[in-house]
Amino acid sequence: MKTFKYFFLFIALTVITSCTEDDAPEVVTQVDSRLFTIASYNNSGIFGSANFIKNSNNTVTIQINVVGTTDAVLYPAHIHFNTAAESGAIAVSLESVNGTTGQSETTFSTLDDGTPISYEALLDYDGHFVIHQSETNNAIVAQSDIGQNELTTNTVTYPLNQVDLTDASGSITFTERVNGEALAEINLTGSPAGGINPAHIHAGSVATAPGAILFTFTSVDGTSGISRTNVDALNDGTPFGYNDILSIDGYVNVHLSATNLGFLIAQGNIGAN
């Protein structure tokens, strides 16, 4: 009889132990992380950081921490394809930022379309990070380039001088990306409000103008005086990155309009000139 007792006791303990092991939650630990800066957009006053975390179970967690948000407002956040200057469709939908805390946390292992994505792939991703105004207002309040599009500290600025429009001048700044491409930012004061002002890199120098158009920027918004363009190739398809900008025999023109290219708002030599 004792033998049967011990046998049933053994079976009961085995079942309990087995259930305990099966029910134990997986312990997920942080293996690595990378912090990206989130910059304010259009003077929203919202900025902070996004921490990309590699987890031991091959998932990725993104923790957003920003300041300048409004209590009780939810701010949708996504990773988009391409650079911020180019814009692009949504690649990964993240948990909305809680305006009261300025925080959000999302864990995932695939893009929205089901494509697997790893921590390492995100660090080399051709994408950018965006936070929107609200669930009913898609305006961008904060953004940053990530992965291979991340901006480095290498930058060069050239003056853009007044030409045909009184008191219109500014500058163009090129910033190198991790992948060797560049972000070009034109900032003008005195540009015509409401206008759309084409801008190009031309061959040669201001002294030898006019020169052929080599590269076309995103047109300058006359009201804000701003243009942002990703620079990776000339108009003819020739690769053209940050280091090429430093040595190009060229100059920049900002024109009044597509129908009046002869009227120059601002102009300046770049590169070797």
One Martini backbone bead per residue (centre of mass of N, CA, C, O) as a GRO file, in nm:
protein
  273
    1MET     BB    1   0.058   0.063  -0.020
    2LYS     BB    2   0.301   0.255   0.005
    3THR     BB    3   0.389   0.236  -0.287
    4PHE     BB    4   0.139   0.378  -0.406
    5LYS     BB    5   0.171   0.639  -0.254
    6TYR     BB    6   0.450   0.721  -0.372
    7PHE     BB    7   0.364   0.714  -0.664
    8PHE     BB    8   0.144   0.939  -0.653
    9LEU     BB    9   0.333   1.155  -0.538
   10PHE     BB   10   0.528   1.162  -0.777
   11ILE     BB   11   0.322   1.240  -0.994
   12ALA     BB   12   0.226   1.505  -0.865
   13LEU     BB   13   0.502   1.649  -0.860
   14THR     BB   14   0.555   1.635  -1.163
   15VAL     BB   15   0.310   1.799  -1.256
   16ILE     BB   16   0.368   2.056  -1.094
   17THR     BB   17   0.650   2.111  -1.213
   18SER     BB   18   0.562   2.125  -1.510
   19CYS     BB   19   0.361   2.360  -1.480
   20THR     BB   20   0.561   2.566  -1.367
   21GLU     BB   21   0.749   2.573  -1.616
   22ASP     BB   22   0.529   2.647  -1.831
   23ASP     BB   23   0.424   2.919  -1.668
   24ALA     BB   24   0.679   3.059  -1.702
   25PRO     BB   25   0.797   3.349  -1.778
   26GLU     BB   26   0.964   3.524  -1.999
   27VAL     BB   27   1.289   3.654  -1.988
   28VAL     BB   28   1.347   3.982  -2.084
   29THR     BB   29   1.635   4.137  -2.220
   30GLN     BB   30   1.879   4.374  -2.258
   31VAL     BB   31   2.136   4.399  -2.511
   32ASP     BB   32   2.075   4.679  -2.665
   33SER     BB   33   2.137   5.036  -2.767
   34ARG     BB   34   1.984   5.340  -2.929
   35LEU     BB   35   2.007   5.694  -2.956
   36PHE     BB   36   1.764   5.929  -3.076
   37THR     BB   37   1.696   6.232  -3.197
   38ILE     BB   38   1.422   6.464  -3.146
   39ALA     BB   39   1.300   6.714  -3.347
   40SER     BB   40   1.171   7.000  -3.391
   41TYR     BB   41   0.874   7.119  -3.575
   42ASN     BB   42   0.763   7.418  -3.654
   43ASN     BB   43   0.789   7.531  -3.359
   44SER     BB   44   0.648   7.327  -3.137
   45GLY     BB   45   0.841   7.231  -2.876
   46ILE     BB   46   0.892   6.930  -2.963
   47PHE     BB   47   1.124   6.712  -2.785
   48GLY     BB   48   1.395   6.443  -2.787
   49SER     BB   49   1.370   6.079  -2.770
   50ALA     BB   50   1.481   5.753  -2.912
   51ASN     BB   51   1.488   5.421  -2.789
   52PHE     BB   52   1.668   5.153  -2.916
   53ILE     BB   53   1.589   4.806  -2.840
   54LYS     BB   54   1.748   4.504  -2.776
   55ASN     BB   55   1.620   4.186  -2.742
   56SER     BB   56   1.649   3.849  -2.642
   57ASN     BB   57   1.379   3.776  -2.844
   58ASN     BB   58   1.416   3.959  -3.118
   59THR     BB   59   1.312   4.225  -3.034
   60VAL     BB   60   1.179   4.565  -3.044
   61THR     BB   61   1.224   4.867  -2.856
   62ILE     BB   62   1.045   5.184  -2.834
   63GLN     BB   63   1.142   5.478  -2.657
   64ILE     BB   64   0.961   5.769  -2.581
   65ASN     BB   65   1.097   6.111  -2.508
   66VAL     BB   66   0.914   6.411  -2.446
   67VAL     BB   67   0.868   6.761  -2.479
   68GLY     BB   68   0.579   6.991  -2.509
   69THR     BB   69   0.325   6.861  -2.438
   70THR     BB   70  -0.021   6.791  -2.403
   71ASP     BB   71  -0.253   6.719  -2.205
   72ALA     BB   72  -0.448   6.439  -2.319
   73VAL     BB   73  -0.276   6.401  -2.571
   74LEU     BB   74  -0.244   6.219  -2.876
   75TYR     BB   75   0.063   6.118  -3.047
   76PRO     BB   76   0.137   6.007  -3.331
   77ALA     BB   77   0.369   5.735  -3.428
   78HIS     BB   78   0.644   5.683  -3.670
   79ILE     BB   79   0.792   5.492  -3.924
   80HIS     BB   80   0.942   5.600  -4.218
   81PHE     BB   81   1.022   5.621  -4.525
   82ASN     BB   82   1.299   5.762  -4.575
   83THR     BB   83   1.350   6.079  -4.560
   84ALA     BB   84   1.228   6.369  -4.436
   85ALA     BB   85   1.265   6.532  -4.704
   86GLU     BB   86   1.099   6.309  -4.877
   87SER     BB   87   0.936   6.117  -4.749
   88GLY     BB   88   0.680   5.861  -4.650
   89ALA     BB   89   0.562   5.582  -4.572
   90ILE     BB   90   0.452   5.363  -4.345
   91ALA     BB   91   0.630   5.113  -4.158
   92VAL     BB   92   0.579   5.190  -3.838
   93SER     BB   93   0.354   5.156  -3.581
   94LEU     BB   94   0.318   5.340  -3.294
   95GLU     BB   95   0.269   5.437  -2.999
   96SER     BB   96   0.126   5.685  -2.866
   97VAL     BB   97   0.182   5.982  -2.727
   98ASN     BB   98   0.165   6.094  -2.408
   99GLY     BB   99   0.103   6.417  -2.317
  100THR     BB  100   0.146   6.394  -2.005
  101THR     BB  101   0.441   6.229  -2.028
  102GLY     BB  102   0.592   6.195  -2.319
  103GLN     BB  103   0.523   5.882  -2.372
  104SER     BB  104   0.646   5.569  -2.532
  105GLU     BB  105   0.580   5.205  -2.605
  106THR     BB  106   0.730   4.963  -2.840
  107THR     BB  107   0.687   4.621  -2.952
  108PHE     BB  108   0.871   4.448  -3.221
  109SER     BB  109   0.935   4.235  -3.548
  110THR     BB  110   0.766   4.407  -3.759
  111LEU     BB  111   0.624   4.538  -4.002
  112ASP     BB  112   0.315   4.628  -4.110
  113ASP     BB  113   0.352   4.405  -4.360
  114GLY     BB  114   0.533   4.160  -4.204
  115THR     BB  115   0.819   4.231  -4.214
  116PRO     BB  116   1.101   4.152  -4.093
  117ILE     BB  117   1.271   4.313  -3.803
  118SER     BB  118   1.569   4.429  -3.682
  119TYR     BB  119   1.788   4.602  -3.503
  120GLU     BB  120   2.012   4.613  -3.720
  121ALA     BB  121   1.825   4.709  -3.951
  122LEU     BB  122   1.740   4.980  -3.816
  123LEU     BB  123   2.038   5.101  -3.807
  124ASP     BB  124   2.012   5.073  -4.153
  125TYR     BB  125   1.770   5.244  -4.217
  126ASP     BB  126   1.547   5.389  -4.465
  127GLY     BB  127   1.453   5.642  -4.243
  128HIS     BB  128   1.193   5.799  -4.032
  129PHE     BB  129   1.080   6.003  -3.761
  130VAL     BB  130   0.733   6.059  -3.639
  131ILE     BB  131   0.531   6.328  -3.500
  132HIS     BB  132   0.199   6.409  -3.440
  133GLN     BB  133  -0.042   6.619  -3.329
  134SER     BB  134  -0.293   6.411  -3.386
  135GLU     BB  135  -0.566   6.206  -3.461
  136THR     BB  136  -0.684   6.476  -3.643
  137ASN     BB  137  -0.372   6.581  -3.689
  138ASN     BB  138  -0.102   6.536  -3.929
  139ALA     BB  139   0.090   6.721  -3.826
  140ILE     BB  140   0.418   6.800  -3.776
  141VAL     BB  141   0.622   6.819  -3.457
  142ALA     BB  142   0.831   6.572  -3.502
  143GLN     BB  143   1.175   6.470  -3.606
  144SER     BB  144   1.391   6.203  -3.759
  145ASP     BB  145   1.671   6.059  -3.864
  146ILE     BB  146   1.752   5.718  -3.941
  147GLY     BB  147   2.005   5.527  -3.956
  148GLN     BB  148   2.153   5.599  -4.256
  149ASN     BB  149   2.013   5.904  -4.222
  150GLU     BB  150   2.177   6.005  -4.016
  151LEU     BB  151   2.319   6.275  -3.873
  152THR     BB  152   2.604   6.438  -3.858
  153THR     BB  153   2.867   6.679  -3.772
  154ASN     BB  154   2.896   6.731  -4.072
  155THR     BB  155   2.936   7.072  -4.194
  156VAL     BB  156   2.821   7.325  -4.444
  157THR     BB  157   2.827   7.685  -4.516
  158TYR     BB  158   2.661   7.910  -4.749
  159PRO     BB  159   2.614   8.201  -4.894
  160LEU     BB  160   2.319   8.398  -4.992
  161ASN     BB  161   2.285   8.652  -5.212
  162GLN     BB  162   2.179   8.927  -5.326
  163VAL     BB  163   2.014   9.039  -5.631
  164ASP     BB  164   1.696   9.129  -5.744
  165LEU     BB  165   1.609   9.128  -5.433
  166THR     BB  166   1.552   9.317  -5.183
  167ASP     BB  167   1.662   9.178  -4.883
  168ALA     BB  168   1.755   8.899  -5.010
  169SER     BB  169   1.876   8.628  -4.802
  170GLY     BB  170   2.131   8.370  -4.694
  171SER     BB  171   2.150   8.004  -4.679
  172ILE     BB  172   2.347   7.694  -4.717
  173THR     BB  173   2.317   7.361  -4.575
  174PHE     BB  174   2.538   7.084  -4.529
  175THR     BB  175   2.469   6.743  -4.418
  176GLU     BB  176   2.592   6.456  -4.316
  177ARG     BB  177   2.547   6.123  -4.357
  178VAL     BB  178   2.613   5.802  -4.280
  179ASN     BB  179   2.588   5.724  -4.609
  180GLY     BB  180   2.706   6.014  -4.753
  181GLU     BB  181   2.494   6.185  -4.773
  182ALA     BB  182   2.264   6.480  -4.785
  183LEU     BB  183   2.151   6.773  -4.626
  184ALA     BB  184   1.959   7.042  -4.761
  185GLU     BB  185   1.946   7.389  -4.632
  186ILE     BB  186   1.735   7.656  -4.691
  187ASN     BB  187   1.775   8.008  -4.576
  188LEU     BB  188   1.547   8.281  -4.596
  189THR     BB  189   1.521   8.631  -4.633
  190GLY     BB  190   1.275   8.807  -4.821
  191SER     BB  191   1.083   8.624  -4.938
  192PRO     BB  192   0.804   8.568  -5.112
  193ALA     BB  193   0.504   8.544  -5.010
  194GLY     BB  194   0.361   8.247  -5.153
  195GLY     BB  195   0.601   8.139  -5.287
  196ILE     BB  196   0.779   7.939  -5.546
  197ASN     BB  197   1.133   7.867  -5.529
  198PRO     BB  198   1.360   7.779  -5.730
  199ALA     BB  199   1.649   7.546  -5.700
  200HIS     BB  200   2.012   7.531  -5.780
  201ILE     BB  201   2.282   7.370  -5.926
  202HIS     BB  202   2.550   7.515  -6.095
  203ALA     BB  203   2.780   7.548  -6.325
  204GLY     BB  204   3.033   7.694  -6.181
  205SER     BB  205   3.032   8.039  -6.130
  206VAL     BB  206   2.918   8.346  -6.077
  207ALA     BB  207   3.128   8.478  -6.279
  208THR     BB  208   3.029   8.249  -6.521
  209ALA     BB  209   2.755   8.311  -6.558
  210PRO     BB  210   2.576   8.082  -6.694
  211GLY     BB  211   2.488   7.752  -6.586
  212ALA     BB  212   2.425   7.446  -6.571
  213ILE     BB  213   2.207   7.218  -6.446
  214LEU     BB  214   2.275   6.970  -6.186
  215PHE     BB  215   2.071   7.049  -5.941
  216THR     BB  216   1.756   6.988  -5.766
  217PHE     BB  217   1.567   7.143  -5.546
  218THR     BB  218   1.357   7.210  -5.327
  219SER     BB  219   1.149   7.441  -5.312
  220VAL     BB  220   1.101   7.744  -5.186
  221ASP     BB  221   0.930   7.876  -4.927
  222GLY     BB  222   0.839   8.198  -4.919
  223THR     BB  223   0.724   8.224  -4.628
  224SER     BB  224   0.972   8.066  -4.474
  225GLY     BB  225   1.249   8.020  -4.652
  226ILE     BB  226   1.234   7.699  -4.695
  227SER     BB  227   1.457   7.413  -4.771
  228ARG     BB  228   1.447   7.046  -4.819
  229THR     BB  229   1.715   6.812  -4.924
  230ASN     BB  230   1.814   6.529  -5.072
  231VAL     BB  231   2.160   6.421  -5.137
  232ASP     BB  232   2.268   6.165  -5.405
  233ALA     BB  233   2.213   6.301  -5.700
  234LEU     BB  234   2.219   6.401  -5.996
  235ASN     BB  235   2.011   6.460  -6.259
  236ASP     BB  236   2.185   6.226  -6.430
  237GLY     BB  237   2.265   6.006  -6.178
  238THR     BB  238   2.507   6.097  -6.044
  239PRO     BB  239   2.678   6.053  -5.784
  240PHE     BB  240   2.598   6.274  -5.485
  241GLY     BB  241   2.763   6.389  -5.207
  242TYR     BB  242   2.918   6.544  -4.957
  243ASN     BB  243   3.211   6.536  -5.079
  244ASP     BB  244   3.124   6.659  -5.355
  245ILE     BB  245   3.034   6.937  -5.252
  246LEU     BB  246   3.326   7.035  -5.155
  247SER     BB  247   3.437   7.013  -5.486
  248ILE     BB  248   3.251   7.168  -5.651
  249ASP     BB  249   3.186   7.343  -5.959
  250GLY     BB  250   2.970   7.578  -5.807
  251TYR     BB  251   2.627   7.712  -5.780
  252VAL     BB  252   2.355   7.897  -5.631
  253ASN     BB  253   2.006   7.926  -5.718
  254VAL     BB  254   1.731   8.153  -5.657
  255HIS     BB  255   1.415   8.172  -5.786
  256LEU     BB  256   1.112   8.312  -5.835
  257SER     BB  257   1.020   8.109  -6.080
  258ALA     BB  258   0.938   7.883  -6.329
  259THR     BB  259   0.860   8.147  -6.527
  260ASN     BB  260   1.120   8.319  -6.370
  261LEU     BB  261   1.450   8.245  -6.381
  262GLY     BB  262   1.590   8.532  -6.429
  263PHE     BB  263   1.493   8.588  -6.142
  264LEU     BB  264   1.695   8.662  -5.860
  265ILE     BB  265   1.713   8.624  -5.518
  266ALA     BB  266   1.968   8.417  -5.487
  267GLN     BB  267   2.340   8.374  -5.442
  268GLY     BB  268   2.611   8.110  -5.448
  269ASN     BB  269   2.897   7.971  -5.375
  270ILE     BB  270   3.046   7.640  -5.396
  271GLY     BB  271   3.290   7.453  -5.290
  272ALA     BB  272   3.561   7.537  -5.485
  273ASN     BB  273   3.435   7.850  -5.480
   0.00000   0.00000   0.00000
